[in-house]
Amino acid sequence: MKLNKIKREKLDKQKEKDMEYQNEEVEGEDEEEEEDDKQKQREDQETGQYNIEEDHYEREREDNQRRKMIGDEDDYTPGRDNIKIYKKKYHKGKCKVFFMIFLAIFTFIVLVLFLGSSKKRRRKMKSIFSKTNSNSTDIYDDEDDDKIGEALKNIYNNIGEINIMKFSEEQINKKSYFIPDSTNLTHIHINLGFSENNINTVLKHLSSALYHSSKSTFLHIHMMDADTFHYSSMKKLKNMILKINNNTEVIVYNASQAISDFKIREDSIPKFLKDYAKLAAFKLIKNVQKIIFLDTENCMVQKDLTDLYNLDLTDIYGRGVPEVPSLKNQVDWLDKYLFDKSHYMNGGVVLINLGLCQEDGFYDKAKQLNNDEFYTKTEEPAQDILNVLMRKKIEFFNPKFNKINYYENPEDKSDETKWYSWVIETLKIGEKYNHFYTKEDLIKADNDPYIIHYAWEKQLNKTVKKYEEDKSFYANLLGIS
C-alpha cells in the first residue's frame, strides 16, 4: 500500500509536469521527456510491475503526443518537434503552390506560341513547293470580300493591272512580296484571255505549265481579264503559285476597256470574249519582247516550255503550227486578206515577237480590221486576226509544241486514210512547198508532245480518257472542282 501511494504521488507529479509542458514552450522538452522515461524505467525495474492506473496514463500520454504530431488544435501546444514538422509541411505546401503557378504560366506560354504559329504553319503547308497532290484550297484567313473587291476596282481604275502576289501581300497582309531571285533563270512570258465564269478551267490548264516548268525557268503569266475579276479568283491564283511553283509571277490586266474598242457580234460574246481579250496584250503588256499566246481552255502542257520559247523570231512576227483553214472554216475573207493561204496557223499555241508587233501597231490594226467588217465574218477572232496581221512574217514550229490529234479514233492512229481531211490536205501542201510538218513529225509529236491541244468536240469525245485524267489531277492538286 505504501508502495502504491508513493507511485501515485509520483504519477501526480508527472501529470503536473505534463500540464506545465502544455502551457509553455520549452526548448529542452525532448531532453526532459527522455529523462522522465529513464526515471520511470528505473522505478519499473524496482517495482517489477505496472498497475492499471499507470497503464491508463501512459496510453493517455501517447495519445497526447499523437495529437500534437497531427496538429490537434484542442490539445496541441507546439514543441520543437512539432515546429519542425509544421515547417516541413509549410515548405512542402509552399513548393506545391509555386510548382502549380509555374506549370500554369508555362502552359499559357506554350498555348500562346502554338496559336501564334499555327497560322504560319497553315500557310506553309506540307511540301509547299513540291509537286504533290493536295485537296486544300483555303490558305487565307477569312476576309471581307466586298471590301477587297472595292480595292481591286480601285487598282484596276488607277493602274489597270494587278500583280497577284504583290497585291495580296501588300494590300491584305500588309507585307512586301519579293519575287525570288531569278537572275540566272530562263524567263518565259505567257499570255492568255479568260472570263470569271471559266476561271476553274483556266486554272487546271494553266497549272500544267507551272507543274512541268523546270527549276531553271521563271514563268511570267499575263492574264487578260475579259469581264470582272473576283477576289476569290485571286486567292485561287495565289494558291496555285504557292502549291505548285513559286518561280511564277501572275499579273492580271483589266482588259474590259480594251475589249470595248472591238465590235463583237452578240452571238459571239459568250464563246469568244476571252479570245478578244487575248488581243489586248498588244496594248497592255509592257517591256516584254517575246511571249507565248496560250489557249488555257483547250491546251495541257506536258513539258517545260524553254525549247519552245527559245525558237528564233528574228525579223518575223511569230511561229505556230500550220493548218489549212479553207477546209475547216469556209469564209469569204481568206482570199482577200491572206497573203498565202498555206501560211495559216492554229491560234491555240503561238510564239509571238511582241516587241516587233507593238512597234508595227498591231493593236490599232487589229481593232481597225475587226471593226471595218471582220467581226461579222470571222469564226475564230483571235486566230483569224492574228493570221491576217502576221501573214507576211509567219513561220512554223514542230507540231510537238502544239499537238492536235490528226485522227478521230485512237485506233486509227496508224491508218493514214482515216486521218482528218484537213491534216491530209496540210501534208500535201507541206510536201509541195516544203515548209509544213511531215507525217513522221506528226507521229513523233503524238508520242512525245510538249503541249496537247484538245481542239474539237469530236476529238474530246474520242480521246477523253487522257484529258479527264489530266483535269482530275490538277483539280485535285488545287482543290477545285
C-alpha positions, 0 to 999 in steps of 0.5 A: 500500500505504501508502495502504491501511494508513493507511485501515485504521488509520483504519477501526480507529479508527472501529470503536473509536469505534463500540464506545465509542458502544455502551457509553455514552450520549452526548448529542452522538452525532448531532453526532459521527456527522455529523462522522465522515461529513464526515471520511470524505467528505473522505478519499473525495474524496482517495482517489477510491475505496472498497475492499471492506473499507470497503464491508463496514463501512459496510453493517455500520454501517447495519445497526447503526443499523437495529437500534437504530431497531427496538429490537434488544435484542442490539445496541441501546444507546439514543441520543437518537434512539432515546429519542425514538422509544421515547417516541413509541411509549410515548405512542402505546401509552399513548393506545391503552390509555386510548382502549380503557378509555374506549370500554369504560366508555362502552359499559357506560354506554350498555348500562346506560341502554338496559336501564334504559329499555327497560322504560319504553319497553315500557310506553309503547308506540307511540301509547299513547293513540291509537286504533290497532290493536295485537296486544300484550297483555303490558305487565307484567313477569312476576309471581307470580300466586298471590301477587297473587291472595292480595292481591286476596282480601285487598282484596276481604275488607277493602274489597270493591272494587278500583280497577284502576289504583290497585291495580296501581300501588300494590300491584305497582309500588309507585307512586301512580296519579293519575287525570288531571285531569278537572275540566272533563270530562263524567263518565259512570258505567257499570255492568255484571255479568260472570263470569271465564269471559266476561271476553274478551267483556266486554272487546271490548264494553266497549272500544267505549265507551272507543274512541268516548268523546270527549276531553271525557268521563271514563268511570267503569266499575263492574264487578260481579264475579259469581264470582272475579276473576283477576289476569290479568283485571286486567292485561287491564283495565289494558291496555285503559285504557292502549291505548285511553283513559286518561280511564277509571277501572275499579273492580271490586266483589266482588259474590259476597256480594251475589249470595248474598242472591238465590235463583237457580234452578240452571238459571239460574246459568250464563246469568244470574249476571252479570245478578244481579250487575248488581243489586248496584250498588244496594248497592255503588256509592257517591256516584254519582247517575246511571249507565248499566246496560250489557249488555257481552255483547250491546251495541257502542257506536258513539258517545260516550255524553254525549247519552245520559247527559245525558237528564233523570231528574228525579223518575223512576227511569230511561229505556230503550227500550220493548218489549212483553214479553207477546209475547216472554216469556209469564209469569204475573207481568206482570199482577200486578206491572206497573203498565202493561204498555206501560211495559216496557223492554229491560234491555240499555241503561238510564239509571238515577237511582241516587241516587233508587233507593238512597234508595227501597231498591231493593236490599232490594226487589229481593232481597225480590221475587226471593226471595218467588217471582220467581226461579222465574218470571222469564226475564230477572232483571235486566230483569224486576226492574228493570221491576217496581221502576221501573214507576211512574217509567219513561220512554223514550229514542230507540231510537238509544241502544239499537238492536235490529234490528226485522227478521230479514233485512237485506233486509227492512229496508224491508218493514214486514210482515216486521218482528218481531211484537213491534216491530209490536205496540210501534208500535201501542201507541206510536201509541195512547198516544203515548209509544213510538218511531215507525217513522221513529225506528226507521229513523233509529236503524238508520242512525245508532245510538249503541249496537247491541244484538245481542239474539237468536240469530236476529238474530246469525245474520242480521246477523253480518257487522257484529258479527264485524267489530266483535269482530275489531277490538277483539280485535285492538286488545287482543290477545285472542282 
